[in-house]
Amino acid sequence: MPLYIVEKLVDETILLDMRGRITLGHETEAFRHKIKELLDAGYRRLILDLGEIAYIDSVGLGTLVGSLTSVRKQGGDLKLVRLPKGVHQLLQITRLATIFEIHNSLESALQAFNSEAV
């Protein structure tokens, strides 16, 4: 199952609706390329909707962390929304849930961005 990424602009924030698997190979390469493309275009507020992600391997986790690092180095932030139970458990087990801001809904993540701007 390949990775599909649909990009949407919502309130000056980029939403990446991700579906499929984030695994070693084409999937993680496409993901890294998309993040670089958005940062190069000047976007600094990113939300990853992982609601339809079926599986993430260790390389996928590394790509998530690398994306967060890249965005923060550029003065921005990246938030995760709608994590499936398995993905959420994986982030908890690896203690990565402590470095990501995780929200249950897009509205909650957007509200967090908007309250940061005040």
VENGI-V81234 format. One record per backbone hydrogen bond with DSSP energy under -1.0 kcal/mol. NH is the residue of the N-H (numbers start at 1). CO is the residue of the C=O. If there is no record, write none. Layout:
BEGIN
NH_CO + NH_CO
END
This chain:
BEGIN
4_19 + 6_17 + 8_15 + 10_13 + 13_10 + 14_45 + 15_8 + 16_47 + 17_6 + 18_49 + 19_4 + 20_52 + 22_55 + 28_23 + 29_25 + 30_26 + 31_27 + 32_28 + 33_29 + 34_30 + 35_31 + 36_32 + 37_33 + 38_34 + 39_35 + 40_36 + 41_37 + 42_39 + 43_38 + 46_77 + 47_14 + 48_79 + 49_16 + 50_81 + 53_50 + 54_20 + 57_22 + 61_57 + 62_58 + 63_59 + 64_60 + 65_61 + 66_62 + 67_63 + 68_64 + 69_65 + 70_66 + 71_67 + 72_68 + 73_69 + 74_70 + 75_72 + 76_71 + 77_44 + 79_46 + 80_101 + 81_48 + 82_103 + 88_84 + 89_85 + 90_86 + 91_87 + 92_88 + 93_89 + 94_90 + 95_92 + 96_91 + 97_91 + 99_96 + 100_96 + 103_80 + 109_105 + 110_106 + 111_107 + 112_108 + 113_109 + 114_110 + 115_111 + 116_112 + 117_113
END
